[in-house]
Amino acid sequence: METGNNFAQAYSRNNIAEGIKGLKLTINLRYDGLAIVVSDPSGKGVLDIFQASWLASKEDAYLIEQTQKFFDQHHILPQKAAGIHWLFSVSKCSLIPDIFHQQGQGHELLSQTSRLEENETVYSDFWKLKDIVGLYALSQKLHDWAIAQNEKSTIAHSSFALNNLSMNATGDDFNCLMMVSDNFAELFITKKGKMIFYNQFPFDVHEDLLYYLLFALEQNRILAPEVKLKVGGAITKGSELYNLLSTYIGKVTEVPVPIGKTSAPQLSRNQLRQVAHLIASL
């Protein structure tokens, strides 16, 4: 188990979680917490947002326990929802051109970059307009538990959501997105609409995250002083991490809220930015 902040938070002013029948849930499950977006059946309206964080761990039983505890504490009955779209931020993943993907060979391809366990199954995401297939490994236990929460459950990797958020951005030839939680960050870079880099970074202190970010930029021959970095999640303008990144990165801004969506009046712009990648996946 990795160290982290034993802190949990949730915000919901309209108490929609007690009556989610007929509504859709998009749930991002990470090693260090989760985020839930409640939306109307069309996916065009964000009605509520919930978040929680816990000590980071890759143990399936622990993640299930913490998620179930959160559901119980906030009276969330996932089986009553119109459907659940699960987005897993798991580290055993790889992105490949779709021309290299053949049905039934996902396990063989992913095993070249990740050490797979016997209890893990490899799943595939097919990215629209990008000719990319995302491969990721989930334990059978975690997968089966998630799918059992609602008969209309679907799954994808969190990189799929970041791609959707990147496609939502307009007017930028170069797009560098980073979503940050308490002990975990995901970096997604595109150039002229094409994905050139994706990776995850667990971290204990902010300086670790800065190092990983600078190293990733260097490896991709990208000059940090010329980068416009868009950040979201548990990082806001003026925060310690935001200011640290601004010292070494050319320009740091908050991720924009995806266009074409409405939101309940009690939800702030900051709350929406924290889950921008989930909103872009509605």
N, C-alpha and C positions, 0 to 999 in steps of 0.2 A: 504494500500500500504506500502511495506517495503522500507526502505531507501536504497540508493545505489548511484553509480556513474552515473551521467547523461552524459555518454561519449559514443560516437558511433565511430566505426572504420570500415574501409573496405579496403581490398587490392586486387587489380587485375591489373596486368601489361599488360595482353594481351586483355583486354576488351571483353572477351568471352561472358559476360552477355548480350551484345547487339545482340548476334547471337547464342542463345542456342538451336535453332531448331535441333532436332534430338539427343540432348545430354541428359544425365540423371542428376537429381538433388537429392542430399541427404541433407535434412534440419533438423537440430536439433533445436527445438523451446523450449526455457527455459523461466522461469519467468523473467530473467534479460537480455535476448538477444537471438541471434540466430547465427548459423553457417551453411554455405552452402558449399557443395563440388560439383563441376561440374565435371562429368566424361564422358568418351566416352560410347557409347551404350553397350559395353561389360562389363563395370564396372572395367576394368583392368588398365585404365589410368586416373590419376587425372589431369585435365586440368586447374582448377581454384579453388580458395578458397575465400569466403567472410565471414566476421564476423561483428557483430554489438552488442552493449550493450546498455541498457537503465535502467531507474529506475525500480527495481524489483517490480513486481505486479502479482497477481493471477487473475486479472480481465480480462475476455475473450475479452471484447470489446477493452481494452487497448492493449492487445497482438496482436490482429488482426490489430488494427490501426498502431502500430509500425512496424509490419511485412510488411503491405501493403505500408507504407511510404518508407521503405527500398527498396522494389521492385521498386517503382516509381522513387526514387532518382537514382537508379543504372540501370534503363532501363531493369529490369529483367521481362520478360514476361513468367511466369511459364507455361501458356497454350501451349507454343511453344516447350517445352521440350518433350523428348521421354517418360518421366515418372518422378514422384517425389516419393521418399521414405521419409516419415515424421517420425522423431524420437522425441517423446514428453517427456521432462523431467518434468513430473507432479508428485506431491507428493502423490497422492492417488493411491498407488500401493501395490502389494503384490506378492510374489513368492511362489508357492505351488508345491508339487509333483504332476505329472500328474495323478496319480492314484486317487487323491482326486477331480479331476476336472470332472464335468459333464456338457454337453452342456445346456445352459440356467440357470446355477446356479452361474455364475460369480458374479452377483450383490449380491446375498446372502452371498457368501464367502468373498467378499471384504468388505462388510458392517460390518463384524466382527472386522475389524482393522481400518476402515476409516468411517467417517461420510459423507455419500453420499447425494447429493442434488437431488431434483426431476428432474432437467434438465440434469443430468449426466447419461451417458451410460457406462457400463463396457465392455471393450474389452480384448481379450486374445492373447498372443504370445506363440507359442509352440517352445521351444528351442530344436534345433537339438542336439542329443547325450547327453542331460543332463536330460531327463525325468522331465523337469520343465515346468510349465505354468506360465507365467507372467500375472497378472490381473492389469488393470489400468482404472481409470475413466476419461473420457473427457466430457466436456459439449457438448451437441448436437450442439450448435452454433459454437464452435471452430472446432469440427469434420467436420461439413458440409462445413464450410468455407474452410478448408484445402483440403478436397476432391474435392471441386469445382474448385480449382486452376488448376487441370489437370485431364483429364479423366482417366489417368493411374496412379492414386495416390494410394499408400499403406501406412499403418501406423503401428507403433510399439512403444513400450516404450524404453527410452534410455538405460535401463538396458540390453535390448536385444543387443544393440550395444557394451556395455561393455563386455558382454559375448563373443561376436565375437572377440573383441580385446584380451581377456584373452586366447581364444583358439588359437590365432595367436602366443602367446608366447610359446617357446619350451625350454625344459631343466630345468624348475623350478617346483618342487613339490608344492611349496607355492607361490601364485601369489597375490600381493596386489596392486590394481590399484586405482588411484584417479585422476579424471578429475576436474579441477577447473576453474570457471569463476569469474567475478568480485565479486559476492555476493552469489555464489552457488557452491557446490561441490558434487560429487557423488563418493562413495567408493564401491569397488567391490573386494571381497576376495574369492579365490578358494584354495583348498588343494587337491593335487593329481587329478586335473581336475574337482573336484566337488565344486560347489558353496556353500560357507558356510555363506556368509554375503553380503547384499547389503543395502545401505541406502543413503539418501540425506541429506545435511547439508546447510541450508541457514546461512550466517554469515555476520556480519558487519565489524569486524576487524579480523586480522589474528589469534590473540590469541583465538578467538572463534572457529575457524576451528581446531586449534591444540587441543583444549579441546575436541571437538566432536570426533576427530580422536583417541585420547588417550582413551577416554571413550569407543568407539566402540571396540578397541583392547582389553581393559580390560574385557569387557562383554563377549568377545569370548575367554578369557583366552589366549590371545596372548601377549607375552612380547615385548613391543615396542623396546627395544634395540636390539632385534634379528630380527626385521622386515626389509625386503628389499622392500621399497615403490617406486613404479613407478608412476610418476606424469606427467600430461599433461594438455592441455588447456592453460589458462592464467597464467602459472607459468613456469619459465625457470630457468636453472641452474645459480646460483649466485644471484637470486632475493631475496628480503627480506623474502618472504614467504618460498622459497626454503631453505634458510639458517636457518630460524626458525625451520622448520621441521627437518632439519639435526641435530639440537642440541638435539632432543629428540627421534628421530627414528634411528634405527641401521644404515641403509643406504638408502639414497634417490637418485634415478636416474631418468632421463627423460624417458618417455615411448618410446619404439622403434617404428619406422615407420613400419607398417605392410608389411610383405614380399609378393612378388608376384604381386606388383603393380608398374606401372611406373608413372612418374610425369613430368609435363611441366618444362622446364629448368629454368623458372623464379621463381619457387616456392622453397623456402628454406627448409632445414630439419626442422627448427624451426616451420615454418608454417604448415608443414605436421604433426608434433607432436601435435600441438594444436588441430587437428581434427582427431587424430589417430583412435579413436573409430568409426568415420564416415567412414573413409577409409576402416577399417576392415569389414564394413557392405556392401560394394559395391558388 
